[in-house]
């Protein structure tokens, strides 16, 4: 019983530590996968008809 409590507590501490480190160090924007400019292919992925945007 004491071992499972110690293991659970250590898992919680490690998880909290990992979250704090993750919030402290952010990944550079050049590694961001979201495109800055919406092209016709990514517009189709989001359900936007690119032919409607050309008319506007």
N, C-alpha and C positions, 0 to 999 in steps of 0.2 A: 504494500500500500504506500509506504513512504517513497519507494523508488519511482512509482508511477507519478506521484505528486511532484517529485523532484524533476522528473523528465518533462512533465507538462509545464512546470514553471520555467524551466530552461528553454523550452520551445517558445513560450510566450515572450521571454526576454530577448531571445535571438530575433524573433519576428519583429518586435518593436524596434530593436536596434537597426535592423535592415531597413525598415520604413523610414527611420530618422535619417539614415545615411542617404537613402534614395531621394528624400526631399531636399537634402542639403546640396547634393551634386546633381545638377540637371544636365541632360544630354544636349549637346550643341544643336542649334536649329538646322545645321546642314545635314543632320542625320534624321530629321523629321520626315516621315513618309507621306504626310499630307501635302499635296501640291499647293504651291502659292498661287498659281494661275490656273483657273478652271478651263481645260481644253475640251474639245468636243467629245473625246473618249471618256474623260472623267465625268463630264456632264451626263452622258448616257448612263454611266454607272450609278449616278445619284438620281436618275429618273427624270432628268431635265432634257427636253427636246432641243438640241442645238440649232435646229432650223428656226425655231421660234425666237431665239436670241439674235440671229442674224437680221431678222425683220425689224427688231426694235431699235 
